Amino acid sequence: MPDSAVRRQSTARTAVLSVVVAGVAIVGAAAGVIVFTQQDSAQETPRPTTITRPRTTSAAPESATPESTVTSTRPTTVPVTATGAVAASTTAPSRTTASDVDLRRQMETDRSTADSLVGQWVPQLSSRVEGLVVNGVTYDNAAIMTDFRNLRGRYPRAILVNSSDYTNFTRKSVWVALESTPYGSPDDANAWCDRQGFAPVDCFASRLSHTGGPAGNVKHR
């Protein structure tokens, strides 16, 4: 084959090879671009990454007032008894009873007789006050009134006075029963007590007064 023909074939083969090579290069380049594009795309659009941030816990604000000083405002239920009555009453009961009225009525009835005996000796039959215990009996107004009525049944001349109205008694607000028969001396009054069989502590000579004290106005048996 002539040299010129060989050269033409070689040139043509080189051209084809160049085209192929160029094609490969282009493809490679394209592939590279694709690769690069994929890589760039991957860089530009990264996979979503979950970032876990450390949790911060806010401390609850401290109370300005310590628990030990907090005062409860819940309503308080008032206790009641089984019958529905309030356990503790705020109203004080009246101290005036029917027996107290009876005692004072008797005292007023006997006042004029008692005043007529001031300065004279008479037998004192009993003295009673609320709360006094005699022979196992605790006296209240009712018992005092009953005691006086019993004496009055035996001694019709018995009268009732209150020690607060006279100065000869050592204690005030005591109900005192007296035999209204006057005697000239304390011994005569005590002799009457003896005749009636009274114990010495229950009956003795007494003298009502509005001015003098106990001294000189009583004589025990």
Residue frames as a rotation matrix with the C-alpha (Angstrom) as fourth column:
MET 1
0.591 0.807 0.000 0.00
0.807 -0.591 0.000 0.00
0.000 0.000 -1.000 0.00
PRO 2
-0.001 -0.629 0.778 1.37
0.473 -0.685 -0.554 3.31
0.881 0.368 0.298 -0.93
ASP 3
-0.719 -0.398 -0.570 2.61
0.687 -0.276 -0.672 5.50
0.110 -0.875 0.472 1.94
SER 4
-0.861 0.427 0.275 0.09
-0.396 -0.904 0.163 8.15
0.318 0.031 0.948 1.10
ALA 5
0.073 0.931 -0.359 -2.78
-0.256 0.365 0.895 5.71
0.964 0.026 0.265 1.55
VAL 6
-0.090 -0.167 -0.982 -1.35
0.795 0.582 -0.172 4.44
0.600 -0.796 0.080 4.79
ARG 7
-0.948 -0.301 -0.105 -0.99
0.306 -0.768 -0.562 7.93
0.088 -0.565 0.820 6.05
ARG 8
-0.508 0.828 0.238 -4.60
-0.577 -0.532 0.620 8.66
0.640 0.178 0.747 5.11
GLN 9
0.271 0.599 -0.753 -5.84
0.197 0.731 0.653 5.59
0.942 -0.325 0.081 6.99
SER 10
-0.397 -0.501 -0.769 -3.68
0.853 0.108 -0.511 6.45
0.339 -0.859 0.384 9.93
THR 11
-0.966 0.070 0.250 -4.96
-0.119 -0.975 -0.185 9.98
0.231 -0.209 0.950 9.87
ALA 12
-0.131 0.990 -0.049 -8.55
-0.485 -0.020 0.875 8.77
0.865 0.138 0.482 9.60
ARG 13
0.176 0.147 -0.973 -8.01
0.592 0.775 0.224 6.24
0.787 -0.615 0.049 12.41
THR 14
-0.770 -0.517 -0.374 -6.46
0.614 -0.440 -0.655 8.96
0.174 -0.734 0.656 14.51
ALA 15
-0.752 0.545 0.372 -9.42
-0.459 -0.837 0.298 11.20
0.473 0.053 0.879 13.82
VAL 16
0.236 0.856 -0.461 -11.87
-0.143 0.500 0.854 8.48
0.961 -0.135 0.240 14.71
LEU 17
-0.090 -0.361 -0.928 -9.80
0.833 0.484 -0.268 7.65
0.546 -0.798 0.257 17.77
SER 18
-0.954 -0.272 0.123 -9.73
0.182 -0.856 -0.484 11.29
0.237 -0.440 0.866 18.64
VAL 19
-0.298 0.925 0.237 -13.47
-0.596 -0.374 0.710 11.49
0.746 0.071 0.663 18.24
VAL 20
0.368 0.417 -0.831 -13.88
0.287 0.800 0.528 8.37
0.885 -0.432 0.175 20.34
VAL 21
-0.463 -0.626 -0.628 -11.42
0.817 -0.027 -0.576 9.58
0.344 -0.780 0.524 22.84
ALA 22
-0.905 0.173 0.389 -13.08
-0.223 -0.971 -0.086 12.93
0.363 -0.164 0.917 22.77
GLY 23
0.073 0.988 -0.138 -16.42
-0.376 0.155 0.914 11.18
0.924 -0.015 0.382 23.12
VAL 24
0.187 -0.071 -0.980 -15.11
0.729 0.679 0.090 9.21
0.659 -0.731 0.179 26.00
ALA 25
-0.815 -0.557 -0.163 -13.69
0.534 -0.609 -0.587 12.34
0.228 -0.565 0.793 27.43
ILE 26
-0.591 0.674 0.443 -16.95
-0.495 -0.737 0.460 14.08
0.637 0.052 0.769 26.93
VAL 27
0.391 0.743 -0.543 -18.81
-0.006 0.591 0.806 11.21
0.920 -0.313 0.236 28.42
GLY 28
-0.117 -0.527 -0.842 -16.27
0.884 0.330 -0.330 11.01
0.452 -0.783 0.427 31.18
ALA 29
-0.939 -0.216 0.268 -16.47
0.107 -0.923 -0.370 14.67
0.327 -0.319 0.890 31.54
ALA 30
-0.159 0.964 0.215 -20.23
-0.524 -0.267 0.809 14.40
0.837 0.015 0.547 31.53
ALA 31
0.388 0.243 -0.889 -19.98
0.474 0.775 0.418 11.59
0.790 -0.584 0.186 33.95
GLY 32
-0.587 -0.686 -0.430 -17.66
0.747 -0.255 -0.614 13.66
0.312 -0.682 0.662 35.94
VAL 33
-0.763 0.380 0.522 -20.07
-0.359 -0.922 0.147 16.53
0.537 -0.075 0.840 35.79
ILE 34
0.294 0.913 -0.284 -22.81
-0.229 0.355 0.906 14.21
0.928 -0.201 0.314 36.82
VAL 35
0.119 -0.325 -0.938 -20.66
0.816 0.571 -0.094 12.88
0.566 -0.754 0.333 39.56
PHE 36
-0.858 -0.514 -0.015 -19.56
0.447 -0.732 -0.514 16.30
0.253 -0.448 0.858 40.46
THR 37
-0.454 0.772 0.444 -23.12
-0.456 -0.630 0.629 17.55
0.766 0.083 0.638 40.17
GLN 38
0.448 0.601 -0.661 -24.27
0.232 0.636 0.736 14.75
0.863 -0.483 0.146 42.41
GLN 39
-0.235 -0.619 -0.749 -21.50
0.918 0.111 -0.380 15.53
0.318 -0.778 0.542 44.80
ASP 40
-0.932 -0.093 0.350 -22.27
0.035 -0.985 -0.168 19.24
0.361 -0.144 0.921 44.66
SER 41
-0.054 0.992 0.113 -25.96
-0.362 -0.124 0.924 18.49
0.931 0.009 0.366 44.99
ALA 42
0.329 0.117 -0.937 -25.17
0.663 0.678 0.318 16.34
0.672 -0.726 0.146 47.95
GLN 43
-0.659 -0.644 -0.388 -23.14
0.736 -0.446 -0.510 19.15
0.155 -0.622 0.767 49.42
GLU 44
-0.820 0.369 0.437 -25.79
-0.277 -0.925 0.260 21.76
0.500 0.092 0.861 48.67
THR 45
0.245 0.949 0.197 -28.63
-0.773 0.069 0.631 19.61
0.585 -0.307 0.750 49.91
PRO 46
-0.801 -0.598 0.002 -27.28
-0.466 0.622 -0.630 17.60
0.375 -0.506 -0.777 52.82
ARG 47
-0.254 0.677 -0.691 -29.32
0.442 0.717 0.540 14.91
0.861 -0.168 -0.481 54.39
PRO 48
0.400 0.470 0.787 -31.44
-0.445 -0.651 0.615 16.19
0.801 -0.596 -0.051 57.20
THR 49
-0.505 -0.644 -0.575 -29.66
0.312 0.484 -0.817 15.78
0.805 -0.592 -0.043 60.44
THR 50
0.665 0.742 -0.085 -31.49
0.283 -0.144 0.948 15.66
0.692 -0.654 -0.305 63.74
ILE 51
-0.462 -0.816 0.348 -29.70
-0.019 -0.383 -0.924 17.82
0.886 -0.434 0.161 66.17
THR 52
0.445 0.568 -0.692 -30.41
0.668 0.304 0.679 16.97
0.596 -0.765 -0.244 69.76
ARG 53
-0.131 -0.454 0.881 -29.96
-0.275 -0.838 -0.472 19.99
0.952 -0.304 -0.015 71.89
PRO 54
-0.797 -0.188 -0.574 -29.39
0.456 0.436 -0.776 19.54
0.396 -0.880 -0.261 75.59
ARG 55
0.251 0.967 0.036 -32.62
0.572 -0.178 0.801 19.98
0.781 -0.180 -0.598 77.53
THR 56
-0.807 -0.448 0.385 -32.64
-0.001 -0.651 -0.759 22.89
0.591 -0.613 0.525 79.87
THR 57
-0.005 0.796 -0.605 -34.75
0.841 0.331 0.429 22.59
0.542 -0.507 -0.671 82.94
SER 58
-0.279 -0.016 0.960 -36.01
-0.226 -0.971 -0.082 25.78
0.933 -0.240 0.267 84.46
ALA 59
-0.814 -0.040 -0.580 -36.03
0.525 0.377 -0.763 25.63
0.249 -0.925 -0.286 88.23
ALA 60
0.240 0.968 0.072 -39.38
0.747 -0.232 0.623 26.44
0.620 -0.096 -0.779 89.74
PRO 61
-0.227 -0.335 0.914 -39.29
-0.212 -0.899 -0.382 29.84
0.951 -0.280 0.133 91.37
GLU 62
-0.743 -0.116 -0.660 -38.95
0.575 0.395 -0.717 29.64
0.343 -0.911 -0.227 95.07
SER 63
0.365 0.931 0.027 -41.95
0.720 -0.301 0.625 30.69
0.590 -0.209 -0.780 97.03
ALA 64
-0.199 -0.422 0.884 -41.56
-0.150 -0.879 -0.453 34.03
0.969 -0.222 0.111 98.65
THR 65
0.170 0.335 0.927 -43.23
-0.962 -0.147 0.229 32.68
0.213 -0.931 0.297 101.75
PRO 66
-0.858 -0.502 -0.103 -41.92
-0.464 0.846 -0.263 29.52
0.219 -0.178 -0.959 103.45
GLU 67
-0.255 0.792 -0.555 -44.46
0.016 0.577 0.817 26.72
0.967 0.200 -0.160 103.75
SER 68
-0.496 0.022 -0.868 -44.15
0.810 0.371 -0.454 26.78
0.313 -0.928 -0.202 107.49
THR 69
-0.865 0.144 -0.480 -45.56
0.149 -0.840 -0.522 30.31
-0.479 -0.523 0.705 107.60
VAL 70
-0.768 0.638 -0.050 -48.49
-0.221 -0.190 0.957 29.77
0.601 0.746 0.287 105.23
THR 71
-0.771 0.574 0.275 -51.80
-0.313 0.034 -0.949 30.10
-0.554 -0.818 0.153 107.05
SER 72
-0.800 0.533 0.275 -54.69
0.590 0.615 0.524 27.98
0.110 0.581 -0.806 105.89
THR 73
-0.818 0.573 -0.058 -57.86
-0.562 -0.816 -0.133 29.84
-0.123 -0.076 0.989 104.99
ARG 74
-0.638 0.606 -0.475 -60.11
0.135 0.696 0.706 26.79
0.758 0.386 -0.525 104.80
PRO 75
0.018 0.721 0.693 -63.36
-0.726 -0.467 0.505 27.21
0.688 -0.512 0.515 106.77
THR 76
-0.943 -0.325 0.075 -63.58
-0.267 0.600 -0.754 25.54
0.200 -0.731 -0.653 110.09
THR 77
-0.135 0.922 -0.362 -66.57
-0.023 0.362 0.932 23.34
0.991 0.134 -0.028 110.81
VAL 78
-0.368 0.096 0.925 -68.16
-0.896 -0.303 -0.325 23.87
0.249 -0.948 0.197 114.14
PRO 79
-0.912 0.018 -0.409 -68.61
0.066 0.992 -0.103 20.49
0.404 -0.121 -0.906 115.96
VAL 80
-0.116 0.925 0.361 -72.16
-0.884 -0.262 0.387 19.55
0.453 -0.274 0.848 116.89
THR 81
-0.598 -0.007 0.801 -73.55
-0.580 0.694 -0.427 16.96
-0.553 -0.720 -0.419 119.20
ALA 82
-0.935 0.243 0.259 -75.57
0.339 0.829 0.444 13.97
-0.107 0.503 -0.858 118.14
THR 83
-0.051 0.981 -0.185 -78.76
0.817 -0.066 -0.573 15.91
-0.574 -0.181 -0.799 118.79
GLY 84
0.160 0.058 0.985 -77.70
0.866 -0.488 -0.112 18.73
0.474 0.871 -0.129 116.53
ALA 85
0.969 0.156 -0.190 -77.02
0.235 -0.816 0.528 21.24
-0.073 -0.557 -0.828 119.27
VAL 86
0.451 -0.856 0.254 -73.87
-0.304 -0.415 -0.858 23.32
0.839 0.309 -0.447 119.12
ALA 87
0.189 -0.434 -0.881 -71.25
0.686 0.700 -0.197 21.73
0.702 -0.567 0.430 121.38
ALA 88
-0.585 -0.426 -0.691 -70.19
0.792 -0.485 -0.371 25.00
-0.177 -0.764 0.621 122.99
SER 89
0.465 0.827 0.317 -72.80
0.851 -0.516 0.099 27.69
0.245 0.224 -0.943 123.50
THR 90
-0.597 -0.680 0.425 -71.75
0.565 -0.733 -0.379 31.33
0.569 0.014 0.822 123.38
THR 91
-0.016 0.681 0.732 -74.79
-0.375 -0.683 0.627 32.44
0.927 -0.264 0.266 125.37
ALA 92
-0.937 -0.349 0.014 -74.43
-0.123 0.292 -0.949 32.24
0.327 -0.891 -0.316 129.13
PRO 93
-0.219 0.905 -0.365 -77.46
0.649 0.414 0.638 30.71
0.728 -0.097 -0.678 130.83
SER 94
0.097 0.346 0.933 -79.48
-0.439 -0.827 0.352 32.91
0.893 -0.444 0.072 133.14
ARG 95
-0.834 -0.452 -0.316 -78.64
0.102 0.438 -0.893 32.46
0.542 -0.777 -0.319 136.81
THR 96
-0.605 0.698 0.384 -82.16
-0.774 -0.401 -0.490 33.47
-0.188 -0.593 0.783 137.81
THR 97
-0.828 0.349 -0.439 -84.22
0.151 0.893 0.424 30.35
0.540 0.285 -0.792 138.40
ALA 98
0.185 0.977 0.107 -87.67
-0.052 -0.099 0.994 29.78
0.981 -0.190 0.032 139.82
SER 99
0.428 -0.064 -0.901 -86.13
0.830 0.422 0.364 28.72
0.357 -0.904 0.234 143.14
ASP 100
-0.704 -0.704 -0.092 -84.02
0.697 -0.661 -0.278 31.89
0.135 -0.260 0.956 143.29
VAL 101
-0.508 0.623 0.595 -87.18
-0.196 -0.756 0.625 33.92
0.839 0.201 0.506 142.73
ASP 102
0.490 0.724 -0.486 -88.90
0.295 0.387 0.874 31.97
0.821 -0.571 -0.024 145.50
LEU 103
-0.071 -0.611 -0.788 -86.04
0.986 0.077 -0.149 32.65
0.152 -0.788 0.597 147.91
ARG 104
-0.918 -0.321 0.233 -86.08
0.310 -0.947 -0.082 36.38
0.247 -0.003 0.969 147.21
ARG 105
-0.145 0.944 0.297 -89.85
-0.161 -0.318 0.934 36.54
0.976 0.087 0.198 147.45
GLN 106
0.503 0.282 -0.817 -89.67
0.668 0.473 0.575 34.86
0.549 -0.835 0.049 150.86
MET 107
-0.483 -0.775 -0.407 -86.92
0.873 -0.389 -0.295 37.23
0.070 -0.497 0.865 151.95
GLU 108
-0.801 0.226 0.555 -89.02
-0.059 -0.951 0.303 40.28
0.596 0.209 0.775 150.98
THR 109
0.267 0.945 -0.187 -92.02
0.083 0.171 0.982 38.84
0.960 -0.277 -0.032 152.80
ASP 110
0.546 -0.105 -0.831 -89.96
0.802 0.354 0.482 38.45
0.243 -0.930 0.277 155.97
ARG 111
-0.288 -0.801 0.525 -88.00
0.560 -0.585 -0.586 41.71
0.777 0.126 0.617 155.69
SER 112
0.107 0.377 0.920 -90.14
-0.434 -0.815 0.385 43.79
0.895 -0.440 0.076 158.01
THR 113
0.967 0.228 -0.113 -90.06
-0.022 0.518 0.855 41.11
0.253 -0.824 0.506 160.70
ALA 114
0.333 -0.924 -0.188 -86.29
0.886 0.375 -0.275 40.77
0.324 -0.075 0.943 160.37
ASP 115
-0.305 -0.473 0.826 -85.73
0.227 -0.879 -0.420 44.54
0.925 0.059 0.375 160.65
SER 116
0.553 0.574 0.604 -87.82
-0.472 -0.381 0.795 44.58
0.686 -0.725 0.061 163.82
LEU 117
0.937 -0.215 -0.275 -85.37
0.342 0.723 0.600 42.11
0.069 -0.657 0.751 165.36
VAL 118
0.217 -0.909 0.356 -82.22
0.278 -0.293 -0.915 44.21
0.936 0.298 0.189 164.72
GLY 119
-0.321 -0.477 0.818 -80.27
-0.639 -0.528 -0.559 44.48
0.699 -0.702 -0.136 168.00
GLN 120
0.363 0.496 0.789 -82.04
-0.908 0.378 0.180 41.53
-0.210 -0.782 0.588 169.64
TRP 121
-0.732 -0.653 0.196 -80.88
-0.624 0.757 0.193 37.97
-0.274 0.019 -0.961 170.24
VAL 122
0.516 0.845 -0.137 -82.60
-0.829 0.453 -0.327 35.22
-0.214 0.282 0.935 168.29
PRO 123
0.121 -0.453 0.883 -81.80
-0.014 0.889 0.458 31.57
-0.993 -0.068 0.102 167.53
GLN 124
-0.082 -0.226 -0.971 -80.13
-0.977 -0.174 0.123 31.08
-0.197 0.958 -0.206 164.14
LEU 125
0.553 0.497 0.669 -81.49
-0.434 0.857 -0.278 27.85
-0.711 -0.137 0.690 162.65
SER 126
0.388 -0.452 0.804 -79.46
0.734 0.679 0.027 27.34
-0.558 0.579 0.595 159.49
SER 127
0.275 -0.333 -0.902 -77.24
-0.561 -0.818 0.131 29.03
-0.781 0.470 -0.412 156.90
ARG 128
0.274 -0.067 0.959 -77.07
0.587 0.802 -0.112 27.76
-0.762 0.593 0.259 153.33
VAL 129
0.115 -0.298 -0.948 -75.32
-0.675 -0.723 0.145 28.80
-0.729 0.623 -0.284 150.14
GLU 130
0.906 0.223 -0.359 -75.15
-0.422 0.516 -0.745 27.28
0.019 0.827 0.562 146.67
GLY 131
0.253 -0.829 -0.498 -72.48
-0.385 0.386 -0.838 24.55
0.887 0.404 -0.222 146.51
LEU 132
-0.281 -0.315 0.907 -72.50
-0.958 0.036 -0.284 23.87
0.057 -0.948 -0.312 150.25
VAL 133
-0.150 0.173 -0.973 -72.37
-0.184 0.963 0.199 20.16
0.971 0.209 -0.113 151.09
VAL 134
-0.394 0.130 0.910 -74.14
-0.919 -0.059 -0.389 19.04
0.003 -0.990 0.142 154.27
ASN 135
-0.098 0.307 0.947 -74.57
-0.426 0.847 -0.319 15.36
-0.900 -0.434 0.048 155.15
GLY 136
-0.599 -0.270 0.753 -73.80
0.447 0.667 0.595 14.37
-0.664 0.694 -0.279 151.56
VAL 137
0.446 0.808 0.384 -76.28
0.842 -0.234 -0.487 16.86
-0.303 0.540 -0.785 150.06
THR 138
-0.759 -0.642 0.109 -74.96
0.631 -0.682 0.369 19.54
-0.162 0.349 0.923 147.70
TYR 139
0.034 0.845 -0.534 -77.19
0.603 -0.444 -0.663 22.58
-0.797 -0.299 -0.524 148.06
ASP 140
-0.792 -0.067 0.607 -78.54
0.523 -0.587 0.618 24.66
0.315 0.807 0.500 145.21
ASN 141
-0.809 0.493 0.319 -81.34
-0.540 -0.839 -0.072 27.23
0.232 -0.230 0.945 145.32
ALA 142
0.073 0.894 -0.441 -84.02
-0.470 0.421 0.775 24.56
0.879 0.151 0.452 145.13
ALA 143
-0.035 -0.154 -0.987 -82.53
0.626 0.767 -0.142 22.59
0.779 -0.623 0.070 148.02
ILE 144
-0.949 -0.313 -0.038 -82.12
0.237 -0.629 -0.740 25.76
0.208 -0.711 0.671 150.09
MET 145
-0.485 0.845 0.227 -85.77
-0.750 -0.535 0.388 26.63
0.449 0.018 0.893 149.56
THR 146
0.251 0.555 -0.793 -86.82
-0.057 0.827 0.560 23.10
0.966 -0.095 0.240 150.48
ASP 147
-0.487 -0.526 -0.698 -84.70
0.671 0.287 -0.684 23.25
0.560 -0.801 0.213 153.65
PHE 148
-0.957 0.148 0.250 -86.34
-0.253 -0.850 -0.463 26.51
0.144 -0.506 0.850 154.71
ARG 149
-0.107 0.988 -0.113 -89.85
-0.717 0.002 0.697 25.21
0.688 0.156 0.708 154.07
ASN 150
0.069 0.070 -0.995 -89.09
0.395 0.914 0.091 22.16
0.916 -0.399 0.035 156.21
LEU 151
-0.836 -0.413 -0.362 -87.95
0.501 -0.303 -0.811 24.42
0.225 -0.859 0.460 159.07
ARG 152
-0.761 0.600 0.247 -90.99
-0.595 -0.797 0.105 26.62
0.260 -0.067 0.963 158.61
GLY 153
0.064 0.797 -0.601 -93.16
-0.260 0.595 0.761 23.53
0.963 0.108 0.246 158.87
ARG 154
-0.050 -0.165 -0.985 -91.68
0.801 0.583 -0.138 22.73
0.597 -0.796 0.103 162.28
TYR 155
-0.436 -0.173 -0.883 -91.22
0.729 -0.643 -0.234 26.32
-0.527 -0.746 0.407 163.49
PRO 156
0.336 0.729 0.596 -93.92
0.941 -0.284 -0.184 28.58
0.035 0.623 -0.781 162.08
ARG 157
0.885 -0.018 -0.466 -92.10
0.118 -0.958 0.261 31.71
-0.451 -0.286 -0.846 163.30
ALA 158
-0.071 -0.957 0.282 -89.01
0.665 0.165 0.728 30.99
-0.743 0.239 0.625 161.18
ILE 159
0.847 0.247 -0.471 -88.01
-0.137 -0.755 -0.642 33.76
-0.514 0.608 -0.605 158.76
LEU 160
0.396 -0.706 0.587 -85.50
0.898 0.433 -0.084 33.97
-0.194 0.560 0.805 155.89
VAL 161
0.793 -0.251 -0.556 -82.86
-0.232 -0.967 0.105 36.70
-0.564 0.045 -0.825 155.45
ASN 162
0.724 -0.658 0.210 -79.86
0.502 0.293 -0.813 37.20
0.473 0.694 0.542 153.20
SER 163
0.361 -0.645 -0.674 -76.55
0.847 -0.077 0.527 37.91
-0.391 -0.761 0.518 154.92
SER 164
-0.471 -0.563 0.679 -75.72
0.817 -0.569 0.095 40.65
0.333 0.599 0.728 152.39
ASP 165
0.254 0.687 0.681 -78.39
0.284 -0.726 0.626 42.85
0.925 0.035 -0.379 154.00
TYR 166
0.994 0.080 0.073 -76.70
-0.053 -0.232 0.971 42.82
0.094 -0.969 -0.227 157.44
THR 167
0.360 -0.924 0.128 -73.23
-0.646 -0.346 -0.680 43.50
0.673 0.162 -0.722 158.76
ASN 168
0.294 -0.235 0.926 -73.07
-0.893 0.277 0.354 40.95
-0.340 -0.932 -0.129 161.56
PHE 169
0.913 0.044 0.407 -72.49
0.066 0.966 -0.252 37.97
-0.404 0.256 0.878 159.23
THR 170
0.037 -0.998 -0.052 -68.96
-0.137 -0.056 0.989 36.99
-0.990 -0.029 -0.139 158.20
ARG 171
-0.830 -0.297 0.472 -69.94
0.370 0.338 0.865 35.93
-0.416 0.893 -0.171 154.68
LYS 172
-0.455 0.649 -0.610 -72.19
-0.672 -0.699 -0.242 37.61
-0.584 0.300 0.755 152.12
SER 173
-0.220 0.505 -0.835 -74.91
-0.908 0.207 0.365 36.13
0.357 0.838 0.413 149.88
VAL 174
-0.951 -0.032 -0.308 -75.80
0.085 0.929 -0.359 33.39
0.297 -0.368 -0.881 152.39
TRP 175
-0.028 0.995 0.098 -79.41
-0.345 -0.101 0.933 32.43
0.938 -0.008 0.346 153.03
VAL 176
-0.943 -0.334 -0.010 -80.01
-0.062 0.205 -0.977 32.40
0.328 -0.920 -0.214 156.81
ALA 177
0.067 0.971 -0.229 -83.06
0.219 0.210 0.953 31.02
0.973 -0.114 -0.199 158.64
LEU 178
-0.884 -0.321 0.339 -83.87
-0.204 -0.388 -0.899 32.60
0.420 -0.864 0.278 162.01
GLU 179
-0.194 0.816 -0.544 -86.42
0.933 0.324 0.154 31.88
0.302 -0.478 -0.825 164.73
SER 180
-0.291 0.074 0.954 -88.18
0.236 -0.960 0.147 35.23
0.927 0.268 0.262 165.06
THR 181
0.811 0.497 -0.309 -88.83
0.401 -0.088 0.912 34.97
0.426 -0.863 -0.271 168.79
PRO 182
0.140 -0.812 0.567 -86.46
-0.272 -0.582 -0.766 37.49
0.952 -0.047 -0.302 170.46
TYR 183
0.584 -0.074 -0.808 -84.57
0.727 0.489 0.481 36.75
0.360 -0.869 0.339 173.69
GLY 184
0.988 -0.119 0.098 -82.99
-0.152 -0.871 0.468 39.06
0.030 -0.477 -0.878 176.22
SER 185
0.224 -0.962 0.159 -79.60
-0.737 -0.060 0.673 37.33
-0.637 -0.268 -0.723 176.14
PRO 186
-0.121 -0.334 -0.935 -77.58
-0.891 0.451 -0.046 35.01
0.437 0.828 -0.352 173.92
ASP 187
-0.947 -0.248 0.206 -77.77
-0.318 0.820 -0.475 32.32
-0.051 -0.515 -0.855 176.60
ASP 188
-0.196 0.951 0.239 -81.55
-0.347 0.160 -0.924 32.35
-0.917 -0.264 0.298 176.50
ALA 189
0.402 0.300 -0.865 -81.47
-0.907 -0.003 -0.422 31.98
-0.129 0.954 0.271 172.73
ASN 190
-0.505 -0.668 -0.547 -79.05
-0.697 0.689 -0.199 29.06
0.510 0.280 -0.813 173.02
ALA 191
-0.768 0.312 0.559 -81.26
-0.320 0.570 -0.757 27.45
-0.554 -0.760 -0.338 175.67
TRP 192
0.336 0.908 -0.251 -84.09
-0.693 0.057 -0.719 27.42
-0.638 0.415 0.648 173.14
CYS 193
0.108 -0.390 -0.914 -81.78
-0.881 0.388 -0.269 25.57
0.460 0.835 -0.302 170.69
ASP 194
-0.874 -0.453 0.174 -81.03
-0.477 0.732 -0.486 23.02
0.093 -0.508 -0.856 173.40
ARG 195
-0.349 0.822 0.449 -84.70
-0.416 0.293 -0.861 22.39
-0.840 -0.487 0.240 174.06
GLN 196
0.557 0.599 -0.576 -85.38
-0.757 0.081 -0.648 21.79
-0.342 0.797 0.499 170.36
GLY 197
0.610 -0.341 0.715 -82.62
0.172 0.938 0.300 19.21
-0.774 -0.060 0.631 170.15
PHE 198
0.943 -0.313 -0.110 -80.45
-0.213 -0.316 -0.925 21.04
0.255 0.896 -0.364 167.59
ALA 199
0.412 -0.898 -0.157 -76.81
0.904 0.424 -0.050 20.16
0.111 -0.121 0.986 167.26
PRO 200
0.255 -0.338 -0.906 -74.50
0.494 -0.760 0.423 22.96
-0.831 -0.556 -0.027 168.48
VAL 201
-0.775 -0.630 0.044 -73.26
0.341 -0.359 0.869 23.64
-0.532 0.688 0.493 164.95
ASP 202
-0.535 0.634 0.558 -76.80
0.751 0.055 0.658 24.00
0.387 0.771 -0.505 163.59
CYS 203
0.517 0.794 0.319 -78.37
0.468 -0.575 0.671 26.40
0.717 -0.198 -0.669 166.08
PHE 204
-0.360 -0.640 -0.679 -76.87
0.933 -0.255 -0.255 29.23
-0.010 -0.725 0.689 168.16
ALA 205
0.415 0.539 -0.733 -77.55
0.622 -0.756 -0.204 32.79
-0.664 -0.372 -0.649 169.32
SER 206
-0.498 -0.519 0.695 -77.29
0.859 -0.404 0.314 35.55
0.117 0.753 0.647 166.72
ARG 207
0.134 0.515 -0.847 -78.03
0.517 -0.765 -0.383 39.28
-0.845 -0.386 -0.369 166.69
LEU 208
0.311 0.059 0.949 -78.86
0.936 -0.192 -0.295 41.16
0.164 0.980 -0.115 163.49
SER 209
0.141 -0.314 -0.939 -77.09
0.389 -0.854 0.344 44.47
-0.910 -0.414 0.002 162.91
HIS 210
0.854 0.115 0.507 -76.73
0.514 -0.332 -0.791 47.12
0.078 0.936 -0.343 160.20
THR 211
0.759 -0.575 0.307 -73.62
-0.531 -0.818 -0.219 48.65
0.377 0.003 -0.926 161.72
GLY 212
0.267 -0.683 0.680 -71.66
-0.811 0.222 0.541 46.20
-0.520 -0.696 -0.495 163.88
GLY 213
-0.243 -0.470 -0.849 -69.53
-0.833 0.549 -0.066 43.33
0.497 0.691 -0.525 162.68
PRO 214
0.243 0.338 -0.909 -69.60
-0.013 0.939 0.345 39.65
0.970 -0.072 0.233 163.73
ALA 215
-0.704 -0.578 -0.413 -67.72
0.395 0.165 -0.904 40.30
0.590 -0.799 0.112 166.95
GLY 216
-0.945 0.327 -0.001 -70.18
-0.144 -0.418 -0.897 40.61
-0.294 -0.847 0.442 169.85
ASN 217
-0.196 0.925 -0.326 -73.18
-0.965 -0.241 -0.103 39.67
-0.174 0.295 0.940 167.71
VAL 218
0.376 0.303 -0.875 -72.89
-0.459 0.882 0.108 35.87
0.805 0.362 0.471 167.83
LYS 219
-0.234 -0.433 0.871 -72.53
-0.953 0.279 -0.117 33.34
-0.193 -0.857 -0.478 170.60
HIS 220
-0.190 0.086 -0.978 -72.03
-0.513 0.841 0.173 29.66
0.837 0.534 -0.116 169.84
ARG 221
0.794 0.529 0.299 -73.24
-0.555 0.432 0.711 26.88
0.246 -0.731 0.636 172.11
